[in-house]
Structures are given as structure tokens and as C-alpha cells.
Amino acid sequence: MLSFSAASYVSRDESADMPALIKVFWGVTGLLMLSVITNDIHHFVLSVTKTSDTSDHISYHWLYYVIFVWSFVVTLGSFILLIKKCKLSQCRRKWYIPIIPAAAVFVLIIVYYICDGSSPQIYGISLYNIQEIYLFLYMGLWEGCIRIGLVPSNTGYNRLFEITHINAEMESADRKTVYYSIDYSDTEGNIDYSRKTYTIKGGSVTWSEDISALNRLNHDIEDVTELIEGENDLIEAENKFTAEKITSETQNRLYDKIAQHTHPQLVKIDEIMNGSDELENKIERCLLLGTYVKRCSNLMLAADNCRTMSTKELYLSIKESIEQMGFLGIACELSVGEMKELSPGKIITAYDVFEAVIESVMDKASALFVKICPDETVLLAIETDHEVDTDKITIRNPYLKLTSYTDDDIQHIALTIGGTVNG
């Protein structure tokens, strides 16, 4: 039945359902197998009796012969089914080749039964066992079908390798070409082919894969990459130029702002240098104004890069200006309280107020006392022995307030944090 089932699936889709006829045959075969297994109950197949010499005597009954005939019919049906499904006339003409070994084995089976269920013997040795003979029966039948081409088999590898459309060759262990495909060509050194070698028994196989399309694709990718890199370089250069332009414009605006802020002092320096005073006096006064221009420019440059500024910067700026006032014969004193962080605008405004005061008194005052952050509310306190018109001092920061009063011919000027602008 296994042989018959295999024959029914030749040239048939393996996923197809089993034919109804095969199912019926398997049902009959299953009943016959069940009858053999239950023979001890009904003895329809065979029976064993003891003879006078205490040996066993086997008697075959009607069901045994039914099973024998059924096996013969199904086996013969396997061959007939194979011949019927074969579509090659040259294979059908050799139908007798599988029959020859099967018939020879069948004769041995007949001899076995003629000899009363035992194998012929030579010198007391059995020539064969019935189980082996049955195996040879089906082996001969199917091997014969394979040989004549009724059943496809894994043969003809050499010819298959030769007619394949891959670019390959087989070499022996001594590097001699044994087989090569019909499309074989020597591709060694050709960049459009990828050569691969695999070791096999007795030698090696080498095949080449056409990678020209991949090379063209890689070349196109390289071209596009170069184009993108060129565009990126242009974009980077453009961005750099734009950044430099923005930086330059920002610096120019800052320089313009500084120039505008210190313009009054620059004008005064020019007027002083063109005046009729002595050169020494001109230089001393110009140094004082120039110190303010330098220090104020530094403060404004530093303020452009930070959000807060220490009052120490105000202290250093005023200190340098006071040092220059000493050359004008004005006694000056500077003190500083606790350092704190303030907005750059407040620091610059405080220095502007100080500059406005000293410009008013530099030719008239004899003493000047300056305090930076003497308490929490006061940013700058100035005491001088000459009156200063504080109404003419402009406060550019709305969070600072300028106050002034005179006591014992000493004018006290204070720049406090908070309040309204004193114009």
C-alpha cells in the first residue's frame, strides 16, 4: 500500500488531497491487517498445531490467500499506475525492466510457499528469509522505474552543471579544470564580477556573480554623494559668510553705538587740542576724557556678551579715571562696598554719571570723594566741593534715580536703584 500510494502521487501536487480510491484501499488494507492481529481469536488466517514429533505445523486458511492475492494485486497496480502516469514514450517502451527483478523475486516467493513455508536450504543453511525477499521485490520494482526514467531521481549532476547558466567551473585538487558551465568565462581581475570559491570533496568550485549593475549603482551613488558634498560645501560657505556678515554687522552696530555714546568726549578732546591752553594742561585733560572713552568702550563691548556685570568693573573704570584726575591737582578718594552683580546698563549709566560730574568740576573742584555701593539702595555716591548742575545730567536707565543736595558747601550726589528718572 505504501508503494501504491507513492505511485499515485507521481506527477501530482504533494499538497493535493489523497484520492478517494487510495483511501478505500487503505481501509481494506487496514481491515486485513486487523484480521491478522486478531487471528488468535478466529484463526481465519492460519493455525498452529502440534504434531506427533512435538513440532509445530502451520495450516493456512482462506483469509491468508485473500491477503496474498490482495498484496499481489496492489503491487501490480503500483507498476501499472506508474506506467499509466509516465508521459515519455521511451520510458514506456522499457516497461519490462522493472518487472524483471520483481518477477525474479516473485519466483523466490512462490518457491518459498511450495517448500511448505520454508526457504530452500543448502547444507542446512537457508538461502533467504521471506521478509528480505519482500523488501527486494519493492526495491527492484522502484529502482527499475528510476532507471528507465519513470520516477525522477537525483542523477545527471555533471550534465546539469554543464548546461547551467551560472558562470562556474570545478577544479580538481591539482588546480585542473574538470567541469565548467556553458556560460563560463574567465573573470579574474574583472571588477564587474565577484569571484567566490568553495572547497568541495576532491577539489573546489569557483563561480562568478555579475555585479556590474551594482557597480553602476555605486558609481551613481558616488556621483550623487560628490554633488551633495559640493552643495554642502556651498551651503557651509554661505552659512559662514552669512554668520561673518551678521557678526560684522553686529560689531559695526556696536561700534557705531560706542562711537555715538562717546562722541561728546571725542568732540571735547578735539576742542581742547585746538584750544590756546598750555600743552601740558591739554594733555592732562585729554587723558582724563580719553580714559573715559577707553573704559566706557570696554564696558559696552563686555555688556554685549553678558547679561550681568560685576560692580568691580565700575570700580576699576572709576579708579583709572581718578588716577588721571590727580594730574589736574584734584584730591580724590575712592571707596567700594560689597561687590554685586547688576545689569550692564546700570553699570554703564553709573560710569556716565561719574564722567558727567568730573567733567563739570575738573577745572574748578579741589576735592572729590566717590563711594561705590555704600548700601543696598545706592549704586554710586559722589561728594565734591564744587556745585554740579545735576539737572543737566541725563539718566538713560529707567531703573536708576539721581538725587542731589548741598550741605556745608559740599554737594552730595547719589545714584540710587529704583524710582523715576531725574531729567
RORO-364791 format. One record per residue (C-alpha): residue in three letters; x, y, z. Coordinates in nm, 3 decimals, decimal comma. Example, Ala and Ser with C-alpha at 12.3 -4.5 7.8 and 13.67 -1.06 7.14 Angstrom:
! residues 2
ALA|1,230|-0,450|0,780
SER|1,367|-0,106|0,714
! end
This chain:
! residues 423
MET|0,000|0,000|0,000
LEU|0,288|0,238|0,063
SER|0,418|0,158|-0,287
PHE|0,072|0,206|-0,435
SER|0,029|0,539|-0,253
ALA|0,370|0,662|-0,372
ALA|0,282|0,567|-0,732
SER|-0,044|0,762|-0,710
TYR|0,149|1,081|-0,618
VAL|0,388|1,068|-0,914
SER|0,328|1,381|-1,128
ARG|0,081|1,501|-0,866
ASP|0,092|1,804|-0,641
GLU|0,214|1,699|-0,298
SER|-0,031|1,935|-0,130
ALA|-0,331|1,769|-0,305
ASP|-0,568|1,553|-0,102
MET|-0,533|1,177|-0,115
PRO|-0,751|1,026|-0,394
ALA|-1,071|0,855|-0,280
LEU|-0,959|0,521|-0,432
ILE|-0,641|0,526|-0,221
LYS|-0,848|0,590|0,091
VAL|-1,070|0,287|0,010
PHE|-0,765|0,069|-0,049
TRP|-0,613|0,181|0,281
GLY|-0,942|0,092|0,451
VAL|-0,936|-0,261|0,304
THR|-0,570|-0,299|0,395
GLY|-0,639|-0,185|0,748
LEU|-0,914|-0,447|0,788
LEU|-0,682|-0,721|0,659
MET|-0,409|-0,609|0,899
LEU|-0,660|-0,611|1,184
SER|-0,765|-0,965|1,092
VAL|-0,404|-1,082|1,115
ILE|-0,359|-0,918|1,455
THR|-0,677|-1,088|1,585
ASN|-0,601|-1,428|1,428
ASP|-0,574|-1,592|1,774
ILE|-0,947|-1,529|1,812
HIS|-1,086|-1,652|1,480
HIS|-0,796|-1,843|1,311
PHE|-0,914|-1,732|0,964
VAL|-0,559|-1,663|0,856
LEU|-0,361|-1,958|0,992
SER|-0,344|-2,204|1,278
VAL|-0,064|-2,385|1,455
THR|-0,096|-2,745|1,571
LYS|0,140|-2,982|1,744
THR|0,247|-3,293|1,551
SER|0,346|-3,628|1,690
ASP|0,711|-3,530|1,695
THR|0,624|-3,219|1,905
SER|0,699|-2,984|1,615
ASP|0,466|-2,706|1,507
HIS|0,254|-2,747|1,197
ILE|0,116|-2,430|1,037
SER|-0,209|-2,454|0,843
TYR|-0,309|-2,163|0,611
HIS|-0,674|-2,077|0,577
TRP|-0,884|-1,881|0,328
LEU|-0,807|-1,530|0,463
TYR|-0,437|-1,591|0,425
TYR|-0,477|-1,642|0,050
VAL|-0,702|-1,338|0,027
ILE|-0,427|-1,130|0,185
PHE|-0,171|-1,283|-0,056
VAL|-0,383|-1,205|-0,361
TRP|-0,457|-0,856|-0,231
SER|-0,085|-0,785|-0,184
PHE|-0,012|-0,912|-0,537
VAL|-0,290|-0,702|-0,691
VAL|-0,186|-0,382|-0,511
THR|0,183|-0,435|-0,600
LEU|0,098|-0,495|-0,966
GLY|-0,131|-0,193|-0,951
SER|0,162|0,020|-0,837
PHE|0,355|-0,066|-1,151
ILE|0,055|-0,023|-1,382
LEU|-0,018|0,315|-1,223
LEU|0,343|0,426|-1,279
ILE|0,333|0,321|-1,646
LYS|0,000|0,497|-1,694
LYS|0,130|0,824|-1,546
CYS|0,450|0,818|-1,749
LYS|0,429|1,068|-2,037
LEU|0,760|0,968|-2,201
SER|0,722|0,708|-2,475
GLN|1,086|0,594|-2,448
CYS|1,024|0,509|-2,081
ARG|0,703|0,315|-2,159
ARG|0,888|0,104|-2,413
LYS|1,114|-0,017|-2,131
TRP|0,828|-0,120|-1,903
TYR|0,967|-0,469|-1,870
ILE|1,289|-0,358|-1,696
PRO|1,128|-0,306|-1,351
ILE|0,934|-0,631|-1,399
ILE|1,246|-0,844|-1,439
PRO|1,384|-0,807|-1,081
ALA|1,031|-0,806|-0,940
ALA|0,945|-1,127|-1,129
ALA|1,266|-1,294|-1,015
VAL|1,187|-1,214|-0,656
PHE|0,827|-1,327|-0,704
VAL|0,953|-1,665|-0,821
LEU|1,153|-1,695|-0,498
ILE|0,835|-1,622|-0,303
ILE|0,648|-1,896|-0,493
VAL|0,935|-2,136|-0,421
TYR|0,909|-2,044|-0,054
TYR|0,544|-2,146|-0,042
ILE|0,600|-2,458|-0,249
CYS|0,854|-2,563|0,012
ASP|0,573|-2,553|0,267
GLY|0,661|-2,204|0,401
SER|1,033|-2,251|0,430
SER|1,333|-2,136|0,233
PRO|1,538|-2,381|0,024
GLN|1,848|-2,499|0,206
ILE|2,200|-2,593|0,110
TYR|2,392|-2,790|0,365
GLY|2,131|-2,698|0,623
ILE|2,162|-2,324|0,563
SER|1,856|-2,127|0,442
LEU|1,918|-1,934|0,120
TYR|1,695|-1,642|0,216
ASN|1,431|-1,514|0,454
ILE|1,084|-1,431|0,324
GLN|1,097|-1,082|0,483
GLU|1,413|-0,996|0,288
ILE|1,257|-1,124|-0,035
TYR|0,958|-0,895|0,008
LEU|1,195|-0,599|0,055
PHE|1,390|-0,689|-0,259
LEU|1,061|-0,713|-0,451
TYR|0,977|-0,347|-0,392
MET|1,336|-0,230|-0,412
GLY|1,369|-0,393|-0,754
LEU|1,038|-0,252|-0,875
TRP|1,116|0,110|-0,778
GLU|1,485|0,102|-0,874
GLY|1,384|-0,028|-1,217
CYS|1,134|0,260|-1,252
ILE|1,408|0,506|-1,159
ARG|1,649|0,356|-1,413
ILE|1,409|0,388|-1,707
GLY|1,304|0,739|-1,604
LEU|0,954|0,666|-1,475
VAL|1,047|0,824|-1,145
PRO|1,269|1,138|-1,137
SER|1,594|1,086|-0,945
ASN|1,898|1,284|-0,846
THR|2,122|1,184|-1,136
GLY|2,297|1,364|-1,418
TYR|2,470|1,619|-1,198
ASN|2,759|1,657|-1,438
ARG|2,534|1,736|-1,732
LEU|2,320|1,962|-1,514
PHE|2,629|2,158|-1,409
GLU|2,742|2,192|-1,770
ILE|2,414|2,333|-1,900
THR|2,350|2,567|-1,609
HIS|2,354|2,937|-1,684
ILE|2,583|3,034|-1,398
ASN|2,944|3,125|-1,465
ALA|3,121|2,845|-1,278
GLU|3,395|2,585|-1,302
MET|3,506|2,285|-1,097
GLU|3,874|2,221|-1,034
SER|4,049|1,914|-0,903
ALA|4,288|1,920|-0,612
ASP|4,578|1,989|-0,851
ARG|4,403|2,303|-0,985
LYS|4,296|2,150|-1,317
THR|3,953|2,235|-1,459
VAL|3,727|1,928|-1,456
TYR|3,385|2,075|-1,541
TYR|3,267|2,414|-1,649
SER|2,927|2,562|-1,728
ILE|2,815|2,658|-2,077
ASP|2,834|3,028|-1,983
TYR|3,175|3,003|-1,820
SER|3,427|3,279|-1,886
ASP|3,744|3,382|-1,709
THR|3,652|3,680|-1,492
GLU|3,967|3,704|-1,283
GLY|4,065|4,069|-1,247
ASN|3,732|4,192|-1,385
ILE|3,584|4,442|-1,141
ASP|3,234|4,378|-1,276
TYR|3,238|4,022|-1,139
SER|3,268|3,888|-0,787
ARG|3,454|3,556|-0,776
LYS|3,385|3,310|-0,497
THR|3,549|2,975|-0,431
TYR|3,417|2,693|-0,217
THR|3,609|2,380|-0,124
ILE|3,438|2,052|-0,211
LYS|3,544|1,692|-0,190
GLY|3,830|1,633|-0,433
GLY|3,878|1,997|-0,531
SER|3,689|2,324|-0,540
VAL|3,415|2,509|-0,726
THR|3,452|2,870|-0,835
TRP|3,169|3,086|-0,958
SER|3,137|3,447|-1,064
GLU|2,849|3,682|-0,997
ASP|2,785|3,974|-1,230
ILE|2,794|4,287|-1,013
SER|2,816|4,538|-1,297
ALA|2,469|4,672|-1,213
LEU|2,576|4,709|-0,850
ASN|2,895|4,885|-0,959
ARG|2,697|5,124|-1,176
LEU|2,464|5,191|-0,886
ASN|2,758|5,253|-0,652
HIS|2,912|5,484|-0,914
ASP|2,586|5,677|-0,939
ILE|2,573|5,697|-0,560
GLU|2,930|5,831|-0,553
ASP|2,841|6,095|-0,813
VAL|2,533|6,198|-0,616
THR|2,738|6,198|-0,295
GLU|3,000|6,423|-0,453
LEU|2,726|6,651|-0,579
ILE|2,568|6,664|-0,233
GLU|2,909|6,725|-0,073
GLY|2,967|7,010|-0,319
GLU|2,629|7,156|-0,236
ASN|2,701|7,112|0,134
ASP|3,032|7,296|0,090
LEU|2,850|7,578|-0,083
ILE|2,585|7,586|0,189
GLU|2,856|7,578|0,457
ALA|3,043|7,862|0,285
GLU|2,719|8,055|0,251
ASN|2,635|7,999|0,616
LYS|2,987|8,101|0,716
PHE|2,963|8,413|0,504
THR|2,620|8,491|0,650
ALA|2,749|8,436|1,003
GLU|3,051|8,657|0,937
LYS|2,825|8,918|0,782
ILE|2,591|8,909|1,081
THR|2,889|8,928|1,317
SER|3,036|9,215|1,121
GLU|2,704|9,398|1,112
THR|2,656|9,338|1,483
GLN|3,007|9,466|1,556
ASN|2,955|9,765|1,331
ARG|2,630|9,846|1,507
LEU|2,807|9,805|1,839
TYR|3,099|10,025|1,727
ASP|2,853|10,283|1,595
LYS|2,673|10,272|1,927
ILE|3,002|10,316|2,116
ALA|3,108|10,599|1,886
GLN|2,774|10,770|1,933
HIS|2,788|10,717|2,310
THR|3,138|10,865|2,346
HIS|3,100|11,129|2,075
PRO|3,070|11,424|2,319
GLN|3,402|11,335|2,482
LEU|3,574|11,294|2,145
VAL|3,445|11,637|2,043
LYS|3,576|11,787|2,365
ILE|3,917|11,627|2,311
ASP|3,929|11,786|1,968
GLU|3,828|12,125|2,107
ILE|4,086|12,105|2,385
MET|4,366|12,012|2,144
ASN|4,271|12,307|1,922
GLY|4,248|12,548|2,218
SER|4,504|12,803|2,340
ASP|4,590|12,637|2,675
GLU|4,931|12,505|2,754
LEU|5,020|12,170|2,607
GLU|5,064|12,005|2,946
ASN|4,718|12,114|3,058
LYS|4,573|11,998|2,727
ILE|4,730|11,655|2,764
GLU|4,612|11,615|3,124
ARG|4,254|11,699|3,036
CYS|4,258|11,490|2,719
LEU|4,395|11,192|2,914
LEU|4,103|11,218|3,154
LEU|3,849|11,226|2,869
GLY|4,035|10,954|2,678
THR|4,030|10,729|2,981
TYR|3,653|10,755|2,987
VAL|3,632|10,676|2,614
LYS|3,851|10,368|2,657
ARG|3,683|10,241|2,974
CYS|3,331|10,307|2,851
SER|3,405|10,128|2,522
ASN|3,534|9,826|2,716
LEU|3,223|9,821|2,931
MET|2,993|9,836|2,628
LEU|3,188|9,561|2,450
ALA|3,170|9,339|2,760
ALA|2,799|9,417|2,802
ASP|2,729|9,280|2,453
ASN|2,831|8,927|2,560
CYS|2,685|8,901|2,911
ARG|2,359|8,953|3,093
THR|2,509|9,073|3,422
MET|2,823|9,260|3,520
SER|3,007|9,295|3,849
THR|3,041|9,633|4,019
LYS|3,414|9,556|4,021
GLU|3,422|9,668|3,655
LEU|3,272|10,003|3,762
TYR|3,531|10,030|4,040
LEU|3,825|9,968|3,801
SER|3,692|10,220|3,550
ILE|3,638|10,495|3,808
LYS|3,974|10,417|3,969
GLU|4,158|10,475|3,642
SER|3,971|10,799|3,581
ILE|4,051|10,921|3,935
GLU|4,420|10,846|3,874
GLN|4,409|11,084|3,578
MET|4,230|11,350|3,789
GLY|4,529|11,353|4,020
PHE|4,734|11,515|3,743
LEU|4,483|11,805|3,744
GLY|4,555|11,877|4,113
ILE|4,222|11,741|4,244
ALA|4,240|11,542|4,566
CYS|4,034|11,225|4,511
GLU|3,932|10,931|4,727
LEU|3,754|10,613|4,618
SER|3,587|10,351|4,833
VAL|3,382|10,047|4,745
GLY|3,127|9,847|4,939
GLU|3,010|9,489|4,879
MET|3,055|9,372|4,521
LYS|2,734|9,270|4,344
GLU|2,609|9,162|4,002
LEU|2,396|9,416|3,817
SER|2,272|9,463|3,465
PRO|2,537|9,610|3,229
GLY|2,311|9,907|3,161
LYS|2,319|10,015|3,525
ILE|2,699|9,987|3,542
ILE|2,745|10,195|3,225
THR|2,493|10,456|3,343
ALA|2,676|10,487|3,676
TYR|3,006|10,545|3,493
ASP|2,835|10,802|3,267
VAL|2,710|10,991|3,576
PHE|3,058|10,987|3,726
GLU|3,206|11,117|3,399
ALA|2,946|11,393|3,378
VAL|3,029|11,505|3,733
ILE|3,408|11,512|3,687
GLU|3,376|11,694|3,354
SER|3,177|11,965|3,537
VAL|3,432|12,006|3,817
MET|3,769|11,915|3,665
ASP|3,868|12,278|3,618
LYS|3,715|12,409|3,943
ALA|3,697|12,146|4,222
SER|3,979|12,076|4,460
ALA|3,847|11,753|4,616
LEU|3,629|11,461|4,513
PHE|3,510|11,166|4,714
VAL|3,347|10,865|4,543
LYS|3,169|10,570|4,702
ILE|3,056|10,259|4,506
CYS|2,767|10,061|4,656
PRO|2,783|10,214|5,003
ASP|2,450|10,044|5,088
GLU|2,176|9,830|4,935
THR|1,991|10,109|4,753
VAL|2,273|10,338|4,643
LEU|2,484|10,237|4,343
LEU|2,711|10,544|4,332
ALA|2,766|10,834|4,577
ILE|2,982|11,141|4,494
GLU|3,085|11,430|4,718
THR|3,254|11,740|4,575
ASP|3,338|12,090|4,693
HIS|3,208|12,247|4,375
GLU|2,845|12,270|4,274
VAL|2,728|12,045|3,991
ASP|2,408|12,109|3,795
THR|2,257|11,758|3,814
ASP|1,955|11,864|3,608
LYS|2,178|11,861|3,303
ILE|2,284|11,501|3,363
THR|2,072|11,261|3,159
ILE|1,996|10,918|3,309
ARG|1,949|10,662|3,031
ASN|1,838|10,377|3,257
PRO|1,474|10,396|3,380
TYR|1,556|10,188|3,690
LEU|1,804|10,442|3,831
LYS|1,735|10,774|4,004
LEU|1,972|11,067|4,054
THR|1,936|11,283|4,366
SER|2,146|11,576|4,495
TYR|2,170|11,810|4,795
THR|2,426|12,055|4,939
ASP|2,547|12,060|5,300
ASP|2,825|12,289|5,428
ASP|2,935|12,377|5,075
ILE|2,969|12,006|4,995
GLN|2,740|11,874|4,727
HIS|2,618|11,519|4,780
ILE|2,514|11,332|4,463
ALA|2,360|10,984|4,483
LEU|2,258|10,742|4,209
THR|2,002|10,505|4,359
ILE|1,839|10,193|4,225
GLY|1,467|10,223|4,157
GLY|1,237|10,522|4,116
THR|1,186|10,756|3,829
VAL|1,441|10,919|3,607
ASN|1,559|11,260|3,716
GLY|1,585|11,457|3,397
! end
